[in-house]
Each structure stands twice: as structure tokens, then as C-alpha cells.
Amino acid sequence: MTTSTALLLADLTGVAVFAASGASAAVAKRLDLFGVVFVGVVAALGGGIFRDLAIDEVPPLAFADWRYAATASLTAAAVFWLHPQLTRLRTTVLVLDAAGLGLFTVIGTLKALDAAVPPVGACMIGMLTAIGGGLGRDLLTGEIPVVLRREIYALAALAGAVTVALLSACGQATAVPLTAAVLLVFGLRLIALRRRWSAPVATLRPPRTGTGGPLS
């Protein structure tokens, strides 16, 4: 199997995983078939479209290759019809989302590096590729985007992107190390959810009241 074929298969796997995640979230919101498929497609393709535009690959693969839209649409439709068999939808969404986060982080970073983007920029593109679909999914389903909450999400993607950049710099960007990078992001995300890890948030103090006005 050539490197390009392996990347295509990994990319389509990520598309399917994020489509299932988006569709599961839409089913939980009781959207109709079109709504479920639409949210699934946005969740699956949003990050990849950003990635391709950032590395000047136009038109983006999501538009140029019918397999991307077909994979996302069919996966989302399958989730719609099979959702009675999917128990604990919230858990399903979170696990699928973590898997997609890992896959898209690695693929986005690799493609950016292959396009001669410097490592720091490639890491940013990899992270944004991973979180873009989830951002669109949450906005469409009326949720506060996961990336803006206290949960470890974008940081897990960034850790994976940095790992990929380091592997590439050391000449170790092969299947096994890259799979380990996917599992790193996946594991960090699930552990953060289970242990309720979070990034620091600002502590809001109530305003002090006094007799001398707001500056007293």
C-alpha cells in the first residue's frame, strides 16, 4: 500500500468517524433525516475543508473527490436509521469524537508538513483540522462548542500535532509511530473526560460595594 493510499484511507476513516459523531449528536437533538445528514456532513468535512484551504489545495478534497461527501452522507444516514440500536448516545458521541480528533490531528499535521508548511504552522493546522468539524457540529446543534469549554480538547489535538511534527523531524513518520500519535490524542481526550481534567478558567470575583463609588 502506497503512502497516498494509506493517507486516503485514514482520511476517509476520520470522515466516517466524525460523520457518525455529528449524526449521533443530531439524533440526540431529534433532528429529521436531512438535519442529521447535514450535521454529520458538516462535522465530517468542515475541518478538512479548512486544512485544504490553508495549504492552498483547491478545490478542497471534500468538493473535488466524491468519496468524501458520499462517505459522510452514508455514515450519517446509517446512524439515523440504526440509532435505536445505539445505546447511551452521549457516550457514543464522545468516544467517536475522540477517535476523529486523533485521526484528523495526525492527517492534518502530516498534510501541512508535506505542503512545506513550517512545523509550528503545521501543528496549528493539524489542531484546527481536528477541532473544526466538532465546532460546526456543536454550533448547529445549539451546544457551546467543546473547544470553548473547560474540557481538554484542543490541547489534546495540539499535543498530537506536536508529536507528529517531532516524529517527522526525526524521520519516524511511519505507520506505527503515527498510529501511536492517534492513540495519544484519543487517550488524552478520554482520560480528560473521565478524570474531569480541565484547563484553568478565570475566577470571577463579585464587585466590591462601597460608599465612595465604583473606584472606591
ROSE-4610 file (N, C-alpha, C; in Angstrom, 1 decimal, always signed):
// ROSE-4610
residu = [M/M/M/T/T/T/T/T/T/S/S/S/T/T/T/A/A/A/L/L/L/L/L/L/L/L/L/A/A/A/D/D/D/L/L/L/T/T/T/G/G/G/V/V/V/A/A/A/V/V/V/F/F/F/A/A/A/A/A/A/S/S/S/G/G/G/A/A/A/S/S/S/A/A/A/A/A/A/V/V/V/A/A/A/K/K/K/R/R/R/L/L/L/D/D/D/L/L/L/F/F/F/G/G/G/V/V/V/V/V/V/F/F/F/V/V/V/G/G/G/V/V/V/V/V/V/A/A/A/A/A/A/L/L/L/G/G/G/G/G/G/G/G/G/I/I/I/F/F/F/R/R/R/D/D/D/L/L/L/A/A/A/I/I/I/D/D/D/E/E/E/V/V/V/P/P/P/P/P/P/L/L/L/A/A/A/F/F/F/A/A/A/D/D/D/W/W/W/R/R/R/Y/Y/Y/A/A/A/A/A/A/T/T/T/A/A/A/S/S/S/L/L/L/T/T/T/A/A/A/A/A/A/A/A/A/V/V/V/F/F/F/W/W/W/L/L/L/H/H/H/P/P/P/Q/Q/Q/L/L/L/T/T/T/R/R/R/L/L/L/R/R/R/T/T/T/T/T/T/V/V/V/L/L/L/V/V/V/L/L/L/D/D/D/A/A/A/A/A/A/G/G/G/L/L/L/G/G/G/L/L/L/F/F/F/T/T/T/V/V/V/I/I/I/G/G/G/T/T/T/L/L/L/K/K/K/A/A/A/L/L/L/D/D/D/A/A/A/A/A/A/V/V/V/P/P/P/P/P/P/V/V/V/G/G/G/A/A/A/C/C/C/M/M/M/I/I/I/G/G/G/M/M/M/L/L/L/T/T/T/A/A/A/I/I/I/G/G/G/G/G/G/G/G/G/L/L/L/G/G/G/R/R/R/D/D/D/L/L/L/L/L/L/T/T/T/G/G/G/E/E/E/I/I/I/P/P/P/V/V/V/V/V/V/L/L/L/R/R/R/R/R/R/E/E/E/I/I/I/Y/Y/Y/A/A/A/L/L/L/A/A/A/A/A/A/L/L/L/A/A/A/G/G/G/A/A/A/V/V/V/T/T/T/V/V/V/A/A/A/L/L/L/L/L/L/S/S/S/A/A/A/C/C/C/G/G/G/Q/Q/Q/A/A/A/T/T/T/A/A/A/V/V/V/P/P/P/L/L/L/T/T/T/A/A/A/A/A/A/V/V/V/L/L/L/L/L/L/V/V/V/F/F/F/G/G/G/L/L/L/R/R/R/L/L/L/I/I/I/A/A/A/L/L/L/R/R/R/R/R/R/R/R/R/W/W/W/S/S/S/A/A/A/P/P/P/V/V/V/A/A/A/T/T/T/L/L/L/R/R/R/P/P/P/P/P/P/R/R/R/T/T/T/G/G/G/T/T/T/G/G/G/G/G/G/P/P/P/L/L/L/S/S/S]
num = [1/1/1/2/2/2/3/3/3/4/4/4/5/5/5/6/6/6/7/7/7/8/8/8/9/9/9/10/10/10/11/11/11/12/12/12/13/13/13/14/14/14/15/15/15/16/16/16/17/17/17/18/18/18/19/19/19/20/20/20/21/21/21/22/22/22/23/23/23/24/24/24/25/25/25/26/26/26/27/27/27/28/28/28/29/29/29/30/30/30/31/31/31/32/32/32/33/33/33/34/34/34/35/35/35/36/36/36/37/37/37/38/38/38/39/39/39/40/40/40/41/41/41/42/42/42/43/43/43/44/44/44/45/45/45/46/46/46/47/47/47/48/48/48/49/49/49/50/50/50/51/51/51/52/52/52/53/53/53/54/54/54/55/55/55/56/56/56/57/57/57/58/58/58/59/59/59/60/60/60/61/61/61/62/62/62/63/63/63/64/64/64/65/65/65/66/66/66/67/67/67/68/68/68/69/69/69/70/70/70/71/71/71/72/72/72/73/73/73/74/74/74/75/75/75/76/76/76/77/77/77/78/78/78/79/79/79/80/80/80/81/81/81/82/82/82/83/83/83/84/84/84/85/85/85/86/86/86/87/87/87/88/88/88/89/89/89/90/90/90/91/91/91/92/92/92/93/93/93/94/94/94/95/95/95/96/96/96/97/97/97/98/98/98/99/99/99/100/100/100/101/101/101/102/102/102/103/103/103/104/104/104/105/105/105/106/106/106/107/107/107/108/108/108/109/109/109/110/110/110/111/111/111/112/112/112/113/113/113/114/114/114/115/115/115/116/116/116/117/117/117/118/118/118/119/119/119/120/120/120/121/121/121/122/122/122/123/123/123/124/124/124/125/125/125/126/126/126/127/127/127/128/128/128/129/129/129/130/130/130/131/131/131/132/132/132/133/133/133/134/134/134/135/135/135/136/136/136/137/137/137/138/138/138/139/139/139/140/140/140/141/141/141/142/142/142/143/143/143/144/144/144/145/145/145/146/146/146/147/147/147/148/148/148/149/149/149/150/150/150/151/151/151/152/152/152/153/153/153/154/154/154/155/155/155/156/156/156/157/157/157/158/158/158/159/159/159/160/160/160/161/161/161/162/162/162/163/163/163/164/164/164/165/165/165/166/166/166/167/167/167/168/168/168/169/169/169/170/170/170/171/171/171/172/172/172/173/173/173/174/174/174/175/175/175/176/176/176/177/177/177/178/178/178/179/179/179/180/180/180/181/181/181/182/182/182/183/183/183/184/184/184/185/185/185/186/186/186/187/187/187/188/188/188/189/189/189/190/190/190/191/191/191/192/192/192/193/193/193/194/194/194/195/195/195/196/196/196/197/197/197/198/198/198/199/199/199/200/200/200/201/201/201/202/202/202/203/203/203/204/204/204/205/205/205/206/206/206/207/207/207/208/208/208/209/209/209/210/210/210/211/211/211/212/212/212/213/213/213/214/214/214/215/215/215/216/216/216]
x = [+0.8/+0.0/+0.9/+0.6/+1.4/+1.0/+1.9/+1.6/+0.4/+0.2/-1.0/-2.3/-2.2/-3.4/-3.7/-2.7/-2.9/-3.4/-3.0/-3.5/-4.9/-5.3/-6.7/-7.6/-7.2/-8.0/-8.1/-7.0/-7.1/-8.0/-7.9/-8.7/-10.2/-10.5/-11.9/-12.5/-11.6/-12.0/-12.3/-11.4/-11.7/-13.0/-13.3/-14.6/-15.8/-15.7/-16.7/-17.0/-15.9/-16.0/-16.6/-16.2/-16.7/-18.2/-18.5/-19.9/-20.8/-20.3/-21.1/-21.2/-20.2/-20.3/-21.3/-21.2/-22.2/-23.6/-23.8/-25.1/-25.7/-24.8/-25.3/-25.8/-25.0/-25.4/-26.7/-26.9/-28.1/-29.3/-29.1/-30.2/-30.6/-29.6/-30.0/-30.8/-30.6/-31.4/-32.7/-33.0/-34.3/-34.4/-33.4/-33.5/-34.0/-34.6/-35.1/-33.9/-34.2/-33.2/-32.2/-32.8/-32.0/-31.1/-31.6/-30.8/-29.7/-30.0/-29.0/-27.8/-28.2/-27.2/-26.4/-27.1/-26.4/-25.4/-25.8/-24.9/-23.7/-24.0/-22.9/-21.9/-22.4/-21.5/-20.7/-21.3/-20.5/-19.4/-19.8/-18.8/-17.7/-18.0/-17.0/-16.1/-16.6/-15.8/-15.3/-15.9/-15.5/-14.0/-13.4/-12.0/-11.1/-11.5/-10.7/-10.7/-11.9/-12.0/-11.1/-11.1/-10.2/-8.7/-8.4/-7.0/-6.6/-7.4/-7.0/-6.9/-7.8/-7.7/-6.4/-6.1/-4.9/-3.6/-3.5/-2.3/-2.4/-3.5/-3.7/-3.9/-4.7/-5.1/-6.5/-6.7/-8.1/-8.4/-9.6/-10.7/-10.4/-10.9/-10.7/-11.2/-10.5/-10.8/-12.3/-12.9/-14.3/-15.2/-14.8/-15.5/-15.0/-13.7/-13.1/-13.3/-13.4/-13.4/-14.8/-15.6/-17.0/-17.0/-15.9/-15.9/-16.0/-15.5/-15.6/-17.1/-17.8/-19.2/-20.0/-19.7/-20.5/-20.3/-19.0/-18.7/-19.4/-19.4/-20.0/-21.5/-22.1/-23.6/-24.1/-23.5/-23.9/-23.7/-22.6/-22.4/-23.5/-23.7/-24.7/-26.1/-26.5/-27.8/-27.9/-26.8/-26.8/-27.0/-26.4/-26.6/-28.1/-28.7/-30.1/-31.0/-30.7/-31.6/-31.3/-30.1/-29.7/-29.6/-30.0/-29.8/-30.6/-31.7/-32.4/-31.5/-30.5/-29.6/-28.4/-28.2/-27.1/-27.5/-27.1/-27.5/-26.5/-26.9/-26.1/-25.5/-26.3/-25.8/-24.7/-24.9/-23.9/-22.5/-22.4/-21.1/-20.6/-21.5/-21.1/-20.5/-21.2/-20.7/-19.3/-19.1/-17.8/-16.7/-17.0/-15.9/-15.6/-16.6/-16.4/-15.7/-16.1/-15.4/-13.9/-13.6/-12.2/-11.4/-12.0/-11.3/-11.1/-12.1/-12.0/-11.0/-10.9/-10.0/-8.5/-8.2/-6.9/-6.6/-7.5/-7.2/-7.0/-7.9/-7.8/-6.6/-6.2/-5.0/-3.8/-3.6/-2.4/-2.4/-3.6/-3.7/-3.4/-4.1/-3.9/-2.5/-1.8/-0.4/+0.5/+0.3/+1.1/+0.9/-0.3/-0.6/+0.0/+0.0/+0.6/+2.1/+2.7/+4.2/+4.5/+3.8/+4.0/+3.9/+3.1/+2.9/+4.0/+5.0/+6.1/+5.8/+4.7/+4.4/+5.4/+5.9/+6.9/+6.2/+7.0/+6.4/+5.4/+5.7/+4.7/+3.4/+3.5/+2.2/+1.5/+2.3/+1.7/+0.9/+1.5/+0.8/-0.5/-0.5/-1.7/-2.8/-2.3/-3.3/-3.8/-2.9/-3.4/-4.4/-4.2/-5.1/-6.5/-6.4/-7.6/-8.4/-7.7/-8.3/-9.2/-8.6/-9.2/-10.5/-10.4/-11.5/-12.5/-12.2/-13.2/-14.5/-14.5/-15.7/-16.6/-16.0/-16.7/-17.3/-16.6/-17.1/-18.3/-18.3/-19.5/-20.7/-20.4/-21.4/-22.1/-21.3/-21.9/-22.7/-22.2/-22.9/-24.3/-24.3/-25.5/-26.5/-26.1/-27.0/-27.2/-26.8/-27.1/-26.4/-25.2/-24.3/-23.2/-22.7/-21.4/-20.3/-19.6/-18.5/-17.6/-17.3/-16.4/-15.1/-14.6/-13.3/-13.3/-14.4/-14.5/-14.9/-15.1/-15.4/-14.1/-14.3/-13.1/-12.4/-13.1/-12.6/-11.3/-10.4/-9.2/-9.6/-9.6/-10.0/-8.9/-8.9/-7.9/-6.5/-6.3/-4.9/-4.5/-5.4/-5.1/-4.7/-5.4/-5.1/-3.7/-3.5/-2.2/-1.0/-1.2/-0.2/+0.1/-1.0/-0.8/-0.1/-0.5/+0.2/+1.7/+2.0/+3.5/+4.2/+3.5/+4.1/+4.4/+3.5/+3.6/+4.8/+4.9/+5.9/+7.3/+7.4/+8.6/+9.0/+8.0/+8.3/+8.8/+8.2/+8.6/+10.0/+10.4/+11.7/+12.7/+12.4/+13.3/+13.2/+12.5/+12.4/+11.6/+10.7/+10.0/+8.5/+8.1/+6.7/+6.2/+6.2/+5.8/+4.5/+3.9/+2.6/+2.5/+3.4/+3.3/+3.4/+4.5/+4.5/+3.3/+2.9/+1.7/+0.4/+0.3/-0.8/-0.8/+0.5/+0.7/+0.2/+0.5/+0.1/-1.4/-2.1/-3.6/-4.1/-3.5/-3.9/-3.6/-2.5/-2.2/-3.3/-3.7/-4.8/-6.1/-6.4/-7.6/-7.6/-6.5/-6.4/-6.4/-5.7/-5.8/-7.2/-7.9/-9.3/-10.2/-10.1/-11.0/-10.6/-9.3/-8.8/-9.3/-9.1/-9.5/-11.0/-11.8/-13.3/-13.6/-12.9/-13.1/-12.7/-11.5/-11.0/-11.3/-12.1/-12.6/-11.4/-10.4/-9.3/-9.8/-9.3/-9.7/-8.6/-8.6/-7.7/-8.1/-7.2/-7.6/-8.6/-9.5/-10.5/-10.4/-10.8/-10.7/-11.7/-11.2/-12.1/-12.8/-14.1/-14.8/-15.1/-14.7/-15.0/-16.1/-17.0/-18.2/-17.6/-18.2/-17.8/-17.9/-16.9/-17.0/-17.9/-18.7/-19.6/-19.0/-19.2/-18.6/-19.4/-19.0/-19.8/-19.1/-17.9/-17.2/-17.3/-18.3/-18.5/-17.7/-17.7/-17.1/-15.5/-14.9/-13.4/-13.0/-13.9/-13.5/-12.9]
y = [-1.2/+0.0/+1.2/+2.2/+3.4/+4.4/+5.4/+6.3/+7.1/+7.5/+8.3/+7.5/+6.2/+5.4/+5.2/+5.1/+5.0/+6.2/+7.4/+8.7/+8.8/+8.4/+8.5/+7.7/+6.4/+5.5/+6.1/+6.6/+7.2/+8.5/+9.3/+10.5/+10.1/+9.1/+8.7/+8.0/+7.3/+6.8/+7.9/+9.0/+10.1/+10.8/+10.9/+11.5/+10.6/+9.3/+8.5/+8.6/+8.7/+8.8/+10.1/+11.2/+12.5/+12.6/+12.0/+12.0/+11.2/+10.1/+9.4/+10.2/+10.9/+11.7/+12.8/+13.5/+14.6/+14.1/+13.0/+12.4/+12.0/+11.4/+11.0/+12.2/+13.3/+14.5/+15.0/+15.0/+15.5/+14.6/+13.3/+12.4/+12.7/+12.9/+13.2/+14.5/+15.4/+16.7/+16.5/+15.3/+14.9/+15.7/+15.8/+16.4/+15.4/+15.8/+14.9/+14.3/+13.5/+12.8/+13.8/+14.8/+15.8/+16.5/+16.9/+17.6/+16.7/+15.4/+14.5/+14.4/+14.2/+14.1/+15.4/+16.5/+17.8/+18.0/+17.8/+18.0/+17.0/+15.8/+14.8/+15.2/+15.7/+16.1/+17.3/+18.3/+19.4/+19.0/+18.1/+17.7/+16.9/+16.1/+15.3/+16.1/+17.1/+17.8/+19.1/+19.7/+21.1/+21.3/+20.4/+20.6/+20.3/+19.4/+19.1/+20.2/+20.8/+22.0/+23.1/+23.4/+24.4/+24.0/+22.8/+22.3/+22.5/+22.1/+22.2/+23.7/+24.5/+26.0/+26.6/+26.1/+26.7/+26.3/+25.1/+24.7/+24.9/+25.7/+26.1/+24.9/+23.9/+22.8/+23.1/+23.6/+24.0/+23.3/+22.9/+22.9/+21.9/+22.1/+21.1/+19.7/+18.7/+17.3/+17.0/+17.7/+17.4/+17.8/+18.7/+19.1/+18.4/+18.1/+17.5/+16.0/+15.3/+13.9/+13.4/+12.8/+12.4/+11.5/+10.8/+9.8/+10.4/+11.6/+12.3/+12.6/+13.3/+13.6/+12.3/+11.3/+10.1/+9.3/+9.3/+8.6/+9.3/+10.6/+11.4/+11.2/+11.3/+11.2/+9.8/+8.8/+7.4/+7.1/+7.5/+7.2/+7.9/+9.2/+9.9/+9.3/+8.9/+8.2/+6.9/+6.2/+4.9/+5.1/+6.1/+6.4/+6.8/+7.5/+7.9/+6.7/+5.7/+4.5/+3.5/+3.5/+2.5/+3.0/+4.3/+4.8/+4.1/+3.4/+2.7/+1.6/+1.1/+0.1/+0.7/+2.0/+2.7/+3.2/+2.5/+2.8/+3.9/+4.6/+5.7/+6.5/+7.3/+8.1/+9.1/+9.7/+10.7/+10.0/+8.8/+8.1/+7.8/+7.4/+7.1/+8.3/+9.5/+10.7/+11.1/+11.0/+11.4/+10.4/+9.1/+8.2/+8.4/+8.5/+8.8/+10.1/+11.1/+12.4/+12.3/+11.6/+11.4/+10.7/+9.7/+9.0/+9.9/+10.6/+11.5/+12.6/+13.1/+14.1/+13.6/+12.4/+11.8/+11.6/+11.1/+10.8/+12.1/+13.1/+14.4/+15.2/+15.1/+15.8/+15.3/+14.0/+13.4/+13.7/+13.5/+13.7/+15.1/+16.0/+17.4/+17.9/+17.5/+17.9/+17.3/+16.0/+15.4/+16.2/+16.5/+17.1/+18.5/+19.2/+20.5/+20.4/+19.5/+19.3/+18.9/+18.0/+17.7/+18.9/+19.9/+21.1/+22.1/+21.7/+22.6/+23.7/+23.5/+24.4/+24.2/+25.3/+25.1/+24.4/+23.7/+22.8/+23.5/+24.8/+25.5/+25.7/+26.1/+26.3/+25.0/+24.0/+22.6/+22.1/+22.4/+22.0/+22.7/+24.0/+24.8/+24.3/+24.0/+23.5/+22.1/+21.3/+20.0/+20.1/+21.0/+21.2/+21.7/+22.7/+23.3/+22.4/+21.5/+20.5/+19.6/+19.2/+18.3/+18.9/+20.2/+20.7/+21.4/+21.6/+22.4/+21.7/+20.4/+19.7/+19.6/+19.4/+19.4/+20.8/+21.8/+23.2/+23.4/+23.0/+23.2/+22.3/+21.1/+20.2/+20.9/+21.4/+21.9/+23.2/+24.0/+25.3/+24.9/+23.9/+23.5/+22.9/+22.2/+21.5/+22.4/+23.6/+24.5/+24.3/+23.7/+23.5/+24.5/+24.8/+25.6/+24.7/+25.2/+24.3/+23.7/+22.4/+21.7/+22.5/+23.0/+23.7/+24.9/+25.5/+26.6/+26.3/+25.0/+24.7/+24.4/+24.0/+23.7/+22.4/+21.5/+20.2/+20.3/+19.3/+19.2/+18.7/+19.5/+19.1/+19.6/+20.9/+21.4/+21.1/+21.1/+20.8/+19.4/+18.5/+17.1/+17.0/+17.8/+17.8/+18.4/+19.5/+20.2/+19.3/+18.5/+17.6/+16.5/+16.0/+15.1/+15.7/+16.9/+17.6/+17.8/+18.2/+18.4/+17.0/+16.0/+14.6/+14.3/+14.5/+14.2/+15.0/+16.3/+17.2/+16.7/+16.2/+15.7/+14.4/+13.5/+12.3/+12.5/+13.5/+13.8/+14.4/+15.2/+15.8/+14.7/+13.7/+12.6/+11.5/+11.7/+10.7/+9.4/+9.6/+8.4/+8.5/+9.3/+9.4/+8.2/+7.1/+5.8/+5.3/+4.2/+3.8/+3.6/+2.9/+2.6/+3.8/+4.6/+5.9/+6.8/+6.9/+7.8/+7.2/+5.9/+5.3/+5.6/+5.6/+5.9/+7.3/+8.2/+9.6/+9.8/+9.0/+9.0/+8.5/+7.4/+6.9/+7.8/+8.6/+9.6/+10.6/+11.2/+12.1/+11.5/+10.3/+9.6/+9.3/+8.8/+8.5/+9.8/+10.8/+12.1/+12.6/+12.6/+13.1/+12.3/+11.0/+10.1/+10.2/+10.2/+10.3/+11.6/+12.7/+14.0/+14.0/+13.4/+13.3/+12.5/+11.4/+10.5/+11.1/+11.8/+12.4/+13.8/+14.3/+15.7/+16.7/+16.4/+17.4/+18.6/+19.8/+21.0/+22.0/+22.9/+24.0/+25.0/+25.9/+26.9/+27.8/+28.3/+29.3/+30.5/+31.7/+32.9/+32.8/+33.2/+33.3/+34.7/+34.7/+36.0/+36.3/+37.4/+37.9/+38.9/+38.8/+39.7/+41.2/+42.2/+43.5/+44.0/+44.7/+45.2/+46.4/+46.5/+47.6/+48.5/+49.8/+50.8/+52.1/+53.0/+54.3/+55.4/+55.0/+56.0/+55.9/+55.1/+55.0/+53.8/+53.6/+52.4/+52.3/+53.5/+53.5/+53.5/+53.3/+53.4/+52.0]
z = [+0.0/+0.0/+0.0/-0.9/-1.0/+0.1/+0.3/+1.4/+1.1/-0.2/-0.6/-0.4/-0.7/-0.4/+1.1/+1.9/+3.3/+3.9/+3.4/+3.9/+3.5/+2.2/+1.8/+2.7/+2.9/+3.8/+5.2/+5.7/+7.1/+7.1/+6.0/+5.9/+5.8/+5.0/+4.9/+6.2/+6.9/+8.2/+9.2/+9.2/+10.0/+9.6/+8.3/+7.8/+8.4/+8.3/+8.7/+10.2/+11.0/+12.4/+12.9/+12.3/+12.6/+12.1/+11.0/+10.5/+11.5/+12.0/+13.0/+14.3/+14.7/+15.8/+15.7/+14.5/+14.2/+14.1/+13.4/+13.3/+14.6/+15.5/+16.8/+17.6/+17.6/+18.3/+17.7/+16.4/+15.8/+16.1/+16.2/+16.6/+18.0/+18.9/+20.3/+20.4/+19.4/+19.4/+18.6/+18.2/+17.5/+16.2/+15.4/+14.1/+13.1/+12.0/+10.9/+10.1/+9.2/+8.4/+7.7/+7.1/+6.4/+7.4/+8.6/+9.6/+10.1/+10.3/+10.8/+9.8/+8.5/+7.5/+7.3/+7.4/+7.2/+8.3/+9.5/+10.7/+10.6/+10.2/+10.0/+9.0/+7.8/+6.8/+7.2/+7.9/+8.4/+9.4/+10.3/+11.3/+10.6/+9.6/+8.9/+8.0/+7.3/+6.3/+6.6/+7.7/+8.0/+8.3/+9.1/+9.4/+8.2/+7.3/+6.1/+5.1/+5.0/+4.1/+4.6/+5.9/+6.4/+6.1/+6.3/+6.1/+4.7/+3.7/+2.3/+1.9/+2.4/+2.0/+2.6/+3.8/+4.5/+3.8/+3.2/+2.5/+0.9/+0.6/-0.8/-1.8/-1.2/-2.1/-2.5/-3.7/-4.1/-5.5/-5.6/-4.6/-3.5/-2.3/-1.2/-1.6/-1.1/-1.4/-1.1/-0.1/+0.2/-1.0/-1.9/-3.1/-4.3/-4.4/-5.6/-5.7/-4.6/-4.5/-4.0/-4.8/-4.4/-3.2/-3.0/-1.9/-0.5/-0.4/+0.9/+1.3/+0.4/+0.7/+0.8/-0.1/+0.0/+1.3/+1.7/+3.0/+4.2/+4.2/+5.3/+5.3/+4.1/+4.0/+4.3/+3.8/+4.0/+5.5/+6.1/+7.5/+8.4/+8.1/+8.9/+8.7/+7.5/+7.3/+8.0/+8.0/+8.7/+10.2/+10.8/+12.2/+12.5/+11.5/+11.7/+11.8/+10.9/+10.8/+11.9/+12.3/+13.3/+14.7/+14.9/+16.3/+17.4/+17.1/+18.2/+18.8/+18.0/+18.5/+19.2/+19.1/+19.7/+21.1/+22.1/+23.4/+24.0/+24.9/+25.6/+24.5/+23.8/+22.7/+23.1/+24.2/+24.6/+24.7/+25.3/+25.4/+24.0/+23.1/+21.7/+21.0/+21.2/+20.6/+21.1/+22.4/+23.0/+22.5/+22.4/+22.0/+20.5/+19.7/+18.3/+18.0/+18.8/+18.6/+19.0/+20.1/+20.5/+19.4/+18.8/+17.7/+16.5/+16.1/+15.0/+15.3/+16.5/+16.9/+16.7/+17.1/+16.9/+15.4/+14.6/+13.2/+12.4/+12.6/+11.9/+12.3/+13.6/+14.0/+13.3/+13.2/+12.6/+11.1/+10.4/+9.0/+8.6/+9.4/+9.1/+9.2/+10.3/+10.5/+9.4/+9.1/+8.0/+6.7/+6.3/+5.0/+5.0/+6.1/+6.2/+6.1/+6.7/+6.6/+5.2/+4.5/+3.2/+2.2/+2.6/+1.8/+2.1/+2.8/+3.2/+4.1/+4.9/+6.0/+7.1/+7.7/+8.8/+10.0/+10.8/+11.9/+12.8/+13.2/+14.1/+13.4/+12.2/+11.4/+11.1/+10.9/+10.6/+11.8/+13.0/+14.2/+14.4/+14.1/+14.2/+13.2/+12.0/+11.0/+11.4/+12.0/+12.4/+13.5/+14.5/+15.6/+15.1/+14.2/+13.7/+12.8/+12.0/+11.3/+12.1/+13.3/+14.2/+14.9/+15.3/+16.1/+15.2/+13.9/+13.0/+12.9/+12.7/+12.5/+13.7/+14.9/+16.1/+16.5/+16.1/+16.3/+15.5/+14.2/+13.4/+13.9/+14.3/+14.9/+16.1/+17.0/+18.3/+18.0/+17.1/+16.7/+16.1/+15.2/+14.5/+15.5/+16.5/+17.5/+18.7/+18.7/+19.8/+21.1/+21.0/+22.1/+22.2/+23.4/+23.5/+22.9/+21.9/+21.3/+22.4/+22.2/+23.2/+23.3/+22.2/+22.3/+23.2/+23.5/+24.3/+25.7/+26.0/+27.4/+28.2/+29.4/+30.3/+29.9/+29.2/+29.0/+28.1/+28.3/+27.5/+26.1/+25.1/+23.7/+22.7/+22.5/+21.6/+22.1/+23.4/+23.9/+23.6/+23.6/+23.2/+21.8/+20.9/+19.5/+19.3/+20.0/+19.9/+20.3/+21.3/+21.8/+20.7/+20.1/+19.0/+17.8/+17.5/+16.3/+16.6/+17.8/+18.1/+18.0/+18.5/+18.4/+16.9/+16.0/+14.6/+14.0/+14.4/+13.9/+14.3/+15.6/+16.1/+15.4/+15.2/+14.5/+13.1/+12.4/+11.1/+11.1/+12.0/+12.1/+12.3/+13.0/+13.3/+12.3/+11.2/+10.2/+10.6/+11.6/+12.1/+11.8/+10.7/+10.4/+9.6/+10.2/+9.6/+10.3/+9.8/+10.3/+11.8/+12.4/+13.8/+14.7/+14.5/+15.3/+15.1/+13.9/+13.7/+14.3/+14.3/+15.0/+16.5/+17.0/+18.4/+18.7/+17.7/+17.9/+17.9/+17.1/+17.1/+18.4/+18.9/+20.2/+21.4/+21.2/+22.3/+22.4/+21.2/+21.3/+21.8/+21.3/+21.7/+23.2/+23.7/+25.1/+26.0/+25.6/+26.4/+26.5/+25.4/+25.4/+26.3/+26.2/+27.1/+28.5/+28.8/+30.2/+30.8/+30.0/+30.5/+30.8/+30.0/+30.3/+31.5/+31.7/+32.8/+34.1/+34.1/+35.3/+35.5/+34.5/+34.6/+34.6/+33.8/+33.7/+32.9/+33.2/+32.5/+32.5/+31.5/+31.5/+32.6/+33.0/+34.0/+33.5/+34.3/+33.9/+34.9/+34.4/+35.3/+36.4/+37.6/+38.7/+38.8/+38.7/+38.7/+40.1/+40.6/+41.9/+41.9/+42.9/+42.9/+43.1/+42.5/+42.7/+44.1/+44.6/+46.0/+46.0/+47.1/+47.2/+48.3/+48.0/+49.0/+48.8/+49.6/+49.6/+48.8/+48.3/+47.5/+46.0/+45.5/+44.1/+43.6/+42.3/+41.7/+41.8/+42.1/+42.2/+43.7/+44.6/+46.0/+46.4]
